């Protein structure tokens, strides 16, 4: 692993492009949140990542008695994860500019993050058509990464696609998970340490959201800003 870290450091020194630094920073930060290993290859114009998957184990569930939020009917149930495990996944990540995101995702303009957060990087995640194909040529989803200058442990990652389920760098077994409902949109919300995680579909767009270091109230407000 030390050799891999050295390779990453050399690459960062060679390539000062802002978006590359943002993605590399994201990988390092997330490595400290319930993760044990990262295997990373860094080609010239993309990042091919063998990412750690996290599986939720020993789940306990508690329900928050919330029946209305800002006049919107709501039922919030948080599924608490007590432990984590790992597997692996490969993908090709390429940076994109906000202007390159199709207009059909204009709903993203309504997203309201907590104070102090700014969009740090935007990228597209590509997968291979099949295991025999070397080229990563299928656009699976887009990702917007929000950070704050206040703390490296605070982050918001919003993945979205109108075609495929956004890829996660972890897996959570949904069996027996409690379902939340806000404005007739169903969510399955998980909490692990400082993280809140959910996925849902709204207006034909599949969302996968992961946060770290923000409160439960801020997390719910973030969801409301999308589905109102």
ABEGO torsion letter per residue (X at the ends): XAAAAAAAAAAAAABABAAAAAAAAAAAAAAABGBABBBBBBBAABBBBBBBBBBBBGBBBBBBBBABBGGBBBBBBBBBBABBBBBBBBBBBBBBBAAABBAAAAAAAABBBBBGBBBABBBBBBBBABAABABBABBABBBBBBBBAABAABBBBBBBBAABBBBBABBBBABGBBBBBBGGBBBBBBBBEABBBBBBBBGGBBBBBBBBGBBAAAAAAAAAAAAX
